[in-house]
C-alpha cells in the first residue's frame, strides 16, 4: 500500500470520553495523515457524547460518529455499523482506550498486503500512568527510549518491544489459526475480505471472542494473519475488566466453528436492518 492511499480507522467506544479524546489526539499527531476516522459508539451516555462533539481534535479529524442505544456489550454490531460508513478499501480497527504510536498509520500501511490481515500489538499501561495521560499530564506517543525504560522500571508499562521496528517478512505470517494474541483493538483488514466473511457476527452476545470468530472465518476464507508486533503499536489505557459471564459460551461457539469451517456470519454486516435506530453525526 502506498503512503498516499486513504485508510479508514474505526474506533469502538463506550462511556470513556476521556480515553477516546486521548486516542483522537494520538491520531491527530500521526506522521501519515491520509486516513479518515469513524467512531463506533456502543451506546455511550450523553455526558460522554458532548465532549467528543465539542472536541477541537474531533473536528480537525472531520470525525464521523455512529451511535446506537445501549443494550449491553454489542461490539460486533457497532463495528459493522462503523465499517458501513467507511470510504476506503482498507479498514483499521482501534479501541477507544488504545492510544496509537505516531507511526501507527504508516506502519499499518507498510504491512498491508493482499490476502492478509494484520493483527497489531499493544502495550498495557498501569493505572497511574493511565491517569496521567487522561489528565493531560503525560503524553505516551512519540516518547524516547529513556522515557519507556523508566516506565518499565517502575511497572507502568508491560513491555519494551514496542521500541523496536522490524521489517515485513515471512516471519510475520501465521499460517494456522490460533487464539493467541487476537486483538480487534488493533487490526487491519481489507474491506473486500471483511465483506467476504460478512463482517463481525452479531449473534455473539456479551463480552468475548467475537474477534476470534472473525479471525477464524477470515482464515477459513483463505486470508492469512500477519503479526504486527514491533511495528503497529498502541498504548492500552488501564480499566477494570468488563463482565465476562458469556465468554465461555462464546468460546465454545468458536471451537465449533473451528471444526465446521464456517466462513460467513450467521448475523452479519450485510443483514437488512429494520427500524434502524442508529444516529450518525458528522463533525
N, C-alpha and C positions, 0 to 999 in steps of 0.2 A: 504494500500500500504506500502511496506517495504521501509526503508530509502535507501537501496541499489538499488532499482528499478530506471531505467532511465526514465526521463520525457523530453518532448520536449517543449522548450519555443519559441513561435512565436511572434516576436516583429514587430508591424506595425510602419512605419516611413515615413515622408515626409518633406524634406528640413529643418531638425533640427538636424544636425550632432552633435552640441554641447550638446543638450539634450540626444541624443542617446548614446554619449560617457559616460555621467554620468550614464545612465541606465546600460551600459555594465560594468562599474566599480562596480556598485552595485551587479551585477550578479557574478563578479569575487570574491566578498567578502562574498558570501553565505556560511552559515555553512554547507550546504549539497551541494556537488559539482557533484552529479550524475545527470547531465542534459546536453542537447545539445541546441544550440541556432541557430535559423533561423531568419534572419531579412527579413521581407516582406516589400519591399520598393515601395511605390505607385508613383514612377516617380521622385525621387529627382534629382536635377541638379548635374553636375559633381563636382562642388565645395563642395558639401555635401557628395559625394561618396568617394572622395580621403581621407579625414580624417579618415573615417571608415576603408578603405582598408589598411591604413598605421598605424592604431592603434595597439599598443602592447597588449592592453586588448582584442581587437577583435581576434588577432592571438592566444593569450593564451586560449581563449574560443573556438578556432577552428570554428569560426563563418561561417555559410553558408548564403550568401546574394542573394536574388532573387529580381530582378528589372524589372518593365515594364514601357513603356513610359507614361508620364503624360497626361492623357485625362480627368482630373477632379478628383473629390473625388470618388475613386473606392475601398474603403476599403474591401468590401466583396470579390472582385476579388482577390486582392493581399493576403488576409488572406487565401483564398482557395489555392492559389499557394504555400504559405508558408507551409501549412499543408501537401501538396503533397510531401514535402521534408523531413518530419519527419520520424523517425525510431523507435519511442517508442509508446506504447499503450495509453499514456495519454498526452494531449496537454494543455499547459498553454498559454493563450493569454495575451500579455502585450503590452501596447502602448509605443512608443519610447520617451515619455516625463514623464514616471512614474518610478521613482527610487524605486526598491524593498528594503524592510527591510531585514536585514541579514538572517532572518529565513523564508523568503518568500517561498522558495522551500520546506523546511522542513514542514512548516505548511500546504501548499497545499497537500503534500503527506499524512499528517496526516488526512486530511479531505476527501481525495479521497475515494469514495465508489461506488460500482456497483449500477447502477440505479439512480445515482445522477450526477449533475454537480455543481460546486462551483462558486458562484458569489462573487468576492473578494471586499475588502474595500480600500478606498483611503483617503489621507489627502491632502487638497488643500493648496499649498504654495503661499505666497504673491509674487508680482513682485520683491521686494527687496531681499527676501531670495532666490528666484529662480536665480537672477543674481549672488549672492554669490556662489551658487552651480555651475553654469555654468562657472564661472571664476576660480573655484578651490579653493576659499577662505574658503568654508564651506562644510562639509560632513553631510548628513542628516540620513544616515543609521547607525544603531548601536549606536545612541546617548542616553544620560541619560535622566531620568525624569526631572532633573533640566534644561537641555537644552530646552526641549519641553515646560515646564511651562513658561520659558522666551519667547519662540517664540509665544506661545498662548497669553501671557500677552500683547505683543507688536503688535498683529494682524498679525503675519507671518504664522500661521498655523490655519486651520479651526476647529480642534478638538483635543482632547487628548485621545480619546478612544483607539487609536492605541497602547497606552502604556500597555493596558490590554491584557492578553492571557486567553481566555475562552476555555474550553474543547469542544469536539464534543458532539452532543446530539440532541434529538428531537426538541429542541427549535430553532435549526438552519434550520429546514426543512420548506419550504414554499410549501404547497400542491396545491395552486391555482396560476394561472398566474397573475402577477402584473407587471405593468410598472415600479414601484418604484425601484430605485437602480440598474437597469440593466446596467452593465458596461463591455463591452468586452475588456476594457483596463486592466482588471484583472479578468480572468475567467479560470477555469479548467474544461476540459471535456474529457471523454473517446473517443478515436478516432473512436471506433466502433459506438458510439452514434452519433458522428459528421457525419460519413458516412451514417448512417441510415436515417438522415434527409437531406442528400445531402449538408451538409455544409451551408455556407452563401449564400443568394440569390443575385446573381449579377444583377438581374433586378432592384434592388433598386438603384436609380440614385441620386447623390448628398448626402450631409450630412444628417444623421439622421435615426435611428430606424432599420437599418439592423440588429443590435444586438438584439433588442426587437423581431424582426421577428424570428431570430434564436432561441432565448429562448422559444418563443411561440411554435414553431414547435417541439422543444425538449419536451415541456410539452405535446403536442398532442400525441407524440410517447410514452409517459409513463415515461419519465425521469424527476425526480423531482429536484427542485432547493434547494441547500443548501447555506445558507448565511455564508460568510467567515469573517464577522466583528470580531474584536478583535482576529485576527489570521493572515490572509493573507494581510498584509499591504503594500501599495505602497505610495510614495510621489509624488503627481502630480505637475510638474513644470508649473508655470503660462505661459499662452499665450493668445493672443487675440482670441476671439471666431471666428470660421470659419463661412462662409456664410451658413445660414440655410433656403434658399429660397425653398428647396424641402422638408423640414421637415414635413410640414402639409400633403403634398401629400403622403409621406411615412407612416406617422402615420395613415392616412385613410386606406391604404393598410393593415396595421397590424390589424386594427379594423375589417376589412372584414374577415381576416383570423382567428380572434378570433371566429367568427361565423361558418366558413365553415370547420374548423378542419384540414386544410392543414398540411401535415407532411413534404413532400419533396419539395425542392426548385424548382421553375419554371425554373431557370437558375443557376445551382449549381455546386458543386465540381466535379461531375462525367462527366460533359459535354465534348464532343470532342472539343479540341481547335485547329482549323485550322489556319495555318500561325502564330503559336505561336511566339511572338517576345520577350518573357521573357529572361532575361540574368541572369545566375547563376554563382556566384563567390564563391569559397571555400577557406577560409584563413587557 
